[in-house]
């Protein structure tokens, strides 16, 4: 069999040049990732080790071995088979192709980025008796991270979105704190602890030498995340869920919802540590992916059924949507007003806000504009990091002048 990179398995033993075969394995992994299959460098290294113990001239055995190592979900089996057949085609099966007996020289390699990684090469060269050594995969970091920071999500390739998702999972999240009514003992507190003072005086029969003091307990504000998963937001849906999963496990009090034509709570599903399982569970329970949008009706459901349970103790609400709504604008305006009065801060994240010349003139966005405290973009990694910083810098009391009013005046 031959890889699309040009290597062919020929001869009686079905052997080929080792370096070319490893290079083709790396290209095969990129081909799987390009169609959305979650194949890691570690899996490709395991496949390289496994192929050393089988006859790589037997196409069926190679296919079964690769499937056992690389495919972790049943629903990916058919897609894996299509990519395998297209990549590892039989010699001469392509139109106008002839069987090659010698792999092409390195100078004919089409692109330098297709060369195998050092981790995969070391795994291929390793002997069975060698001690295993963990090699950190640092691809996609440092300068790669800087390159992705200012690039819009809508312009990224699947591989770049995968790198961004990894960076999102590593983000550090903080939410502004609030002062509760509960107090605890603190020698530097501003208020006297009269109850403790009387208790100590009763036990000792005299006033203590030091007056006990106490202070208010400070806790993180609850965070409510709501994302639009309608057809107009389809390209951002999976990345949004990864962002929700990251915040869900980094913060203590987080509730997550998604909406299109109906509202769905996915807090329990995103509680799973494995992000792939968490997103699969959420996708299975939500039935209106990539459908129409009725933001007003979904907010009405939230205000009526969930607000008393989750809008407590000065919660912060963040809505991710482009504002394209098929419902009644007056209903959306009324529900936004109700929600605005019952939360500490109402933030709207719009993926189109970062585009030059954007104006919120669609009916849904224009209706919600009057009741938004912070109107922020969420079109690239830099804007997502800015949002995480803004959560930690919210005012302790009251509301600042709403920047969304400026958009109302401009439009």
N, C-alpha and C positions, 0 to 999 in steps of 0.2 A: 504494500500500500504506500501511498505517497501523501505528504502533507502539502497544503497550499503554498507553503514556503518553498517548495521545489524539491524536497528530499524524497528519495524513493527507497523502499526496502526491496533489494534484489539479491540474487545469489542463492546458493543452496541453503545456507544457514539463515537467510533472511536478514542479514546484518547490514548495517549502514554506518556512516561516519558518526561517531559519538557526539561530537560538538554540534553537527547539523541536526541530529535527532533531538538533542536537548533544546536547541533553538526553536525547532518546530513545536516542541511541547509548550514552550513559553508562548508562542504565537497561538497555539490552540487554547491556552488559558485566556488569552486576551479575546479571542473570538467568543468564548463562552461568556465572559464578562460583558462583552458588547451587546449581547442579547438579554442581559439581565440576570444571568445565573451567578450566584454568590460564590465564586471560586477564589480561594486565597492562595498566596504564594506557598504557604505550608502544605496545602493539599497537592499543589503541583510537585513539590519536593517529595512528598509521599508517593505520588504516582511514578516519579522517576526511579525511586527505590524499588517499587513493586515491579516495574517493567524489566528490571535486571534479573528477575527470577522466572520469567516466562519467555516463551518464544514470540518475539515481536513480529515474526513473519506470519503468525496466525491472527488474522484480522478479528475473528470472533472472540478469541481470548483477550486480545488487547482492548476490544470494546467493552467486554464485561469487567475487566480490571479497572479501566478508567471510570466506568459508571459506578462501580462499588466505592471508589475512592472520592470521586468528585461530586456525586449527586447525593444530597442529604434529604431531599423532599420528593415525595411521590409525584407531585404535580410537575416536577421539572424533568421527568424521564423522557417524555416525548420530545421536548425542545432539545435536550441533550443529544438524542438520537439524530435529529435533523442536522445539528451542528457537526456532530462526529462524521456523518456520512458526507457532508459537504466539504469538510476540511481534509479528512483522511480518505481521499478517493483512491480507487484502484488505479494502477499505472495505465495510462492511455485512455481512461474513461472520459476525460474532458474532451471537448470538441477540438479537433486538430492537434491533440497532444500525442507524443510518442513516449514509450517507456524510456526512462533515463537509467543508465547503469552507473553513472558517476554523479554525485551531488555537485551542484554549482560551487564555484570557487567563492571564498569570502568576499572578494571584491564585487561580486554580483548581488550581494545582499541588498534588497531594495531600500531598506531604511535602517539607520543605526538604532532607533528605538525598539526594533524587533529582536535585538540580541538578548540572550538569556541572562538572568540575574546571577550574581555570584552565589546566592543561597541555593538556587536550583542546580548550578554547575557543581558545587561542592557535594550536594546530595547524590548527584549522578556518579561522581568519582569515588564516593565513599565505599569502603569495604564493609562486609557484614560484621567484622570483629572491631571496627573502629568505635571509639566512644562518641556518643551523640553530643553535639554542641549546639546550643541555641544561638542562632544568628538573627539579630534584630533586623526586621525589614524597615528601612528608613526611606523607602521610596515614597514620594508624595509629601515630604516634609521640607522645612526650611524655605528655600526659594520657591518650591512648588506651592507652599502655603501662601506665601506672599503674592504669587501670581493669581491664585484663586480668590483672594480676599476681595478684590474689586471687580471681579467678573460676574455678570448677572447670571442668575440661576437658569433663566430661559435660554441662554446662549451656551450652556455647558454640555459637554458630551457625557454619555453614561459613565465613563471612567472618572471624569471630573466630579460628577455628582456623587459618586461613591467615595471619592476622597473628601469632599465637603461633608458628607454624612459622618465620616470618621472624625473630622474636626469638630462637628457639632456635638458628637457624643463626648468629646473631651472638654467642652466648654465648662467654665465655672459660673454657676448661677447664684445670684443673691437677690433677695427681695427686701425692700425697706421694712424696718421694724416698727412696732407700735407699742405704746405704753399701756399695760393692762391695769385693771383696778386692783389686782392682787399685789401685795407687798411682801418683801422678804427682808430678813435681818441683814444689815450692812453697816459696818462701823463708819462709813463715809456718807451714809444716807442723810437726806435733808430733814426728814420727819422723825419725831420721837416715837419709839415703840412703847406706848403707854401700857399696853397689856403686859409686856415683858417686864417693864419697870415695876409695876405693882406686884407681879409674881415674885421678882427677886427681892423686893422690899419685904414682902410677907414671909419669905423663907429665911431671910437674914435678920429681920427686925430693924433694918436701917436702910437708908438710901445707898445705892451702889456708888462706888467711886467714879464710874464712867456711866454716862447716860446711854442706854441702848437706842440705836437708831435703825431705821429701815428705809427702803426705797421701793419704787414701783418695779414690778417684773416686766421685762421687755421681751417680746416674742415677734417672730416673723409674721407678716401679714399673709393671709391666705391668698393664693393665686388661682384664678379661674382662666383657663385657656379654651378658646372656642375657634374652630377652623372651618372655613368654607371648603367643601369637597365637591362642589358642583362641576359641571363640564368646563366652565371657564377657568377653574382653578385646578384642573386635572394634573397639569405638569408640575404643580407644587405639592400635590397631596402626600406622596410618600416622604418627601423631605420634611414636610410639616409634621408628620407623625414621628419621624425620628427626632425632630426638635422637641416635640411633646414628651417623648420617652426620656430624653436627656434631662429635661426639667423635672419630670416626675420622679426620677431617682436622685436628683441632686438637691431637691428641696423637700421640706417636711410636709407642707399642707398645700397640695396641688390637686385641682380637679380639671379634667379634660373632657371636652365635648366636640363633636363634629356635626355639621348640618349641611343639608342641601334642600330637599323638600320636607325633611323631618329632622328632629333633634335626637342625637344619640350620645349617651354617656359612655366613654371608653376608658375611664379611670382604672377600672379593675383589670381590663385587658392589658393596658400598658404597665401594670404593676409587675409583669413577668420580666425577669432579668434579661433573658435572651431576646434581643430586639427583633429578630426575624419571627420568632414565635409570637411575640407581642403584637406585631403588625398583622400577622396572619389571623390571630384571634380577633383583632379589631375589624379587619376586612370581612371576616366571616359573619360578624354580628351586625354590621352596617349594610343596609340593603339599598341605599340610594346613592351609591358612588356615581360620580360623573353625570348626575341628572340635572334637573332644573334647580332653580334657586328661589326659595321663599324665606328670606331672612326675617321679615316681620313676624310670620307665623312661628318660626323656630324660636325667636326671642320671646314671643308670647308664651310658648310652651315652657321655656326656661324660667320666665318670671313667675308663672303660675305653679309649676311643679317642683322646681329645684332651688329657687332663690332663697327660701327660708332655711334650706339645709346647707347651702354652700356660701351664701352671701352673709357672712357673719364676721364680727370682729374686724371691720374695716378691710374687706377683701379688695383686691386689685383684679380687674377684668380686662383681658386682652382678646380682641377679635381679629382674626386674620381673614380678610376677604377683599375682593376687588370691588364690592358694592353693586355688582350686577344683580338686580332683583326683579323677579317677575310678579311679585305681589303688589299690594297697595302701598304706595309711599307713605300715606297717612298712618297706616298701621305700624310701619317701621319707625316712623318718627315718634309715635306714642310709646312704643315699647322701649325705644332708646332713652326716652325721657324718664320712664319708670326705672330702668336699670341704672341710669346715671345718678338718680337721687338715692339709690340704695347701696352703692359701692363707694369705696374711697377714691378710686381712680378708674377711669374708663379709657382704654387705649385701643386705637384702631390701627392695624398694620396692613398696608396696601402694597402689593407687589408692583403696581404701576406708578407709585408715587415718585420713585427715583428716576423715572424717564423725563428728559427735558421736555418742557411744554405741556406736561400733564395737568389737566384740570378736572376736578371731581364733578362732572356735569351729568353723569348717569343718574337716573331717578333715585335709585336706592342709596347711592353714596351721598347725593345732595340732601336727601331726607335725614340721614344719620349725622350729618356734619355738625349741626347745632349742639349736639349733646356729646361730643367727643372732647376729652381733655387733652390727649396727645395723639396727633395724626402723624404716623411714622412710616417710612418705607421698609420693605422687607424683600428686596430684590437681589441681594448679594450677601456674602458672608460678613462683610463689614457692617452692614445695616443690622444684621442679626446680633452681632457683638455689641453694637450701640444700644440695641433694645435691652440686652441683658444688663448693661451698665445703667440704663435709665431705670430699670426696676429697683436697683439698689440705691438710687438717688431721689426717690420720691419724697415729697414734703411730708413731715410728720403730721401736720394738721392743715386743714383747709385745702383750697385748690388755687393753683396759680392761674393766670390768664390763659384761657384755652387757645392754643395756636390754630385750632381748626376754624376759629372765627375769621382769621385772616383769609383763609381760602374762601369763605362765604363772601367776604367783601370783594375779593379779586374776581370771583365768578359772577 
